[in-house]
Amino acid sequence: MYAIIESCGKQYKVAEGDVVFFEKLDVEEGKKVTFDNVVLVSEEDGKVQIGNPYVKGIKVEGKVISHGKAKKILVFKYKAKKNYRRTQGHRQPYTKVEITGIKTSTAKKAAEKEETAEKTETAVEAKKTVKAEKPAEAKKTTKTAEVKKTTKTEKK
């Protein structure tokens, strides 16, 4: 199972147990991080859910391992024939995150199954009660009609 998440303006393909380097996140080391912006999820059974723009009900959870800086890159500027040369270094900060799990909406799926089961049960019960009520209603109408007839005859 893997997911494509959006974080820090980039998209990352992650799976459970992966270690991913994100742009600097404002989370302390050892704390949990939750990514709600899930663009795509591929499940074990081959089903793929694509979000519009994000998939609802799915979260990716991770644990911050460390913060650090990447290797230094050199920025070198110069202008030809003018003796203009400038060197500048840059180290991009990052956050190292271990993906602990991809939380799908299994609770939602279970609830939907229960709802469909309840709907079918209530439909079956409704059919039984309708069948049971039809003869009872016919008997009630005949009894009430007899009562009305007897009361009319007694009044005269």
C-alpha positions as CSV (number, residue, x, y, z in Angstrom):
1,M,0.0,0.0,0.0
2,Y,1.4,3.4,-0.9
3,A,0.1,7.0,-1.0
4,I,1.1,10.2,-2.8
5,I,1.0,13.1,-0.3
6,E,1.4,16.8,-0.8
7,S,3.6,18.7,1.7
8,C,5.8,21.8,1.5
9,G,4.7,22.5,-2.1
10,K,5.9,19.1,-3.3
11,Q,4.4,15.6,-3.8
12,Y,6.0,12.6,-2.2
13,K,5.3,8.9,-2.8
14,V,5.3,7.2,0.6
15,A,4.7,3.7,2.0
16,E,4.6,2.4,5.6
17,G,8.1,2.2,7.0
18,D,9.7,4.7,4.5
19,V,12.0,7.4,5.7
20,V,11.4,10.7,3.8
21,F,13.2,14.0,3.8
22,F,10.8,16.9,3.8
23,E,11.4,20.6,3.8
24,K,11.8,22.0,7.4
25,L,8.6,21.3,9.4
26,D,7.9,23.0,12.7
27,V,7.6,19.9,14.7
28,E,9.8,18.7,17.5
29,E,11.9,15.5,17.2
30,G,10.0,12.4,18.4
31,K,6.6,13.9,17.8
32,K,3.9,12.6,15.4
33,V,3.0,14.3,12.2
34,T,-0.2,13.8,10.2
35,F,-0.4,14.6,6.5
36,D,-4.0,15.2,5.4
37,N,-3.3,16.2,1.8
38,V,-3.4,12.8,0.2
39,V,-3.5,13.0,-3.6
40,L,-3.6,9.3,-4.4
41,V,-3.9,6.0,-2.5
42,S,-3.2,2.5,-3.8
43,E,-4.5,-0.3,-1.6
44,E,-3.2,-3.9,-1.3
45,D,-6.1,-5.3,-3.3
46,G,-5.2,-3.1,-6.3
47,K,-7.8,-0.4,-5.8
48,V,-6.6,3.1,-6.5
49,Q,-8.4,6.2,-5.2
50,I,-7.6,9.5,-6.8
51,G,-8.6,12.7,-5.0
52,N,-10.2,15.8,-6.4
53,P,-7.9,17.4,-5.3
54,Y,-7.5,15.3,-2.2
55,V,-8.8,11.9,-1.1
56,K,-11.2,12.3,1.8
57,G,-10.9,10.2,4.9
58,I,-7.4,9.1,4.5
59,K,-4.4,10.3,6.5
60,V,-0.7,9.5,6.5
61,E,1.0,9.5,9.9
62,G,4.7,9.7,10.6
63,K,7.2,10.3,13.3
64,V,9.9,13.0,13.2
65,I,13.3,11.4,13.5
66,S,15.5,14.4,13.2
67,H,16.1,17.9,11.8
68,G,19.2,18.8,9.8
69,K,20.8,20.5,6.9
70,A,21.6,19.1,3.5
71,K,25.0,19.2,1.8
72,K,26.4,22.6,0.9
73,I,25.9,23.8,-2.6
74,L,28.0,26.6,-4.0
75,V,26.4,29.6,-5.8
76,F,29.0,31.2,-8.0
77,K,28.2,34.4,-9.8
78,Y,30.5,36.1,-12.2
79,K,30.5,38.6,-15.1
80,A,32.8,37.9,-18.0
81,K,35.6,40.4,-18.6
82,K,34.7,42.5,-15.6
83,N,36.6,40.7,-12.8
84,Y,33.3,40.2,-10.9
85,R,33.3,36.9,-9.0
86,R,31.1,36.1,-5.9
87,T,30.9,32.7,-4.1
88,Q,28.1,31.9,-1.7
89,G,27.2,28.7,0.0
90,H,23.7,27.4,0.9
91,R,22.6,24.4,3.1
92,Q,18.9,23.6,2.8
93,P,17.2,22.6,6.2
94,Y,15.2,19.4,6.2
95,T,13.1,17.2,8.5
96,K,13.6,13.5,8.4
97,V,10.3,11.7,8.9
98,E,9.6,8.0,9.2
99,I,6.1,7.0,7.9
100,T,4.4,4.9,10.5
101,G,1.1,4.3,8.8
102,I,-1.5,5.1,6.2
103,K,-4.9,5.4,7.9
104,T,-7.7,4.6,5.5
105,S,-11.4,5.0,6.2
106,T,-11.9,1.4,7.3
107,A,-14.1,2.7,10.1
108,K,-16.3,4.4,7.5
109,K,-16.4,1.2,5.4
110,A,-17.4,-0.8,8.4
111,A,-20.1,1.7,9.2
112,E,-21.4,1.7,5.7
113,K,-21.6,-2.1,5.8
114,E,-23.5,-1.9,9.0
115,E,-25.9,0.7,7.6
116,T,-26.6,-1.4,4.5
117,A,-27.2,-4.5,6.8
118,E,-29.5,-2.4,9.0
119,K,-31.4,-1.1,5.9
120,T,-31.9,-4.6,4.6
121,E,-33.0,-5.8,8.0
122,T,-35.5,-2.9,8.3
123,A,-36.7,-3.6,4.8
124,V,-37.3,-7.2,5.7
125,E,-39.0,-6.3,8.9
126,A,-41.2,-3.7,7.1
127,K,-42.3,-6.3,4.6
128,K,-43.2,-8.7,7.5
129,T,-45.1,-6.0,9.3
130,V,-46.9,-5.0,6.1
131,K,-47.9,-8.6,5.5
132,A,-49.0,-9.0,9.1
133,E,-50.9,-5.7,9.2
134,K,-53.0,-6.3,6.0
135,P,-55.1,-9.2,7.5
136,A,-55.3,-7.4,10.8
137,E,-56.5,-4.2,9.2
138,A,-59.2,-6.1,7.3
139,K,-60.4,-7.7,10.5
140,K,-60.4,-4.3,12.3
141,T,-62.5,-2.7,9.6
142,T,-65.0,-5.4,9.7
143,K,-65.2,-5.2,13.5
144,T,-65.6,-1.4,13.4
145,A,-68.2,-1.7,10.7
146,E,-70.2,-4.2,12.8
147,V,-69.9,-1.9,15.9
148,K,-71.2,1.0,13.8
149,K,-74.1,-1.1,12.5
150,T,-75.1,-2.2,16.0
151,T,-74.9,1.3,17.4
152,K,-77.2,2.6,14.6
153,T,-79.7,-0.1,15.2
154,E,-79.7,0.5,18.9
155,K,-80.4,4.2,18.5
156,K,-83.5,3.6,16.5
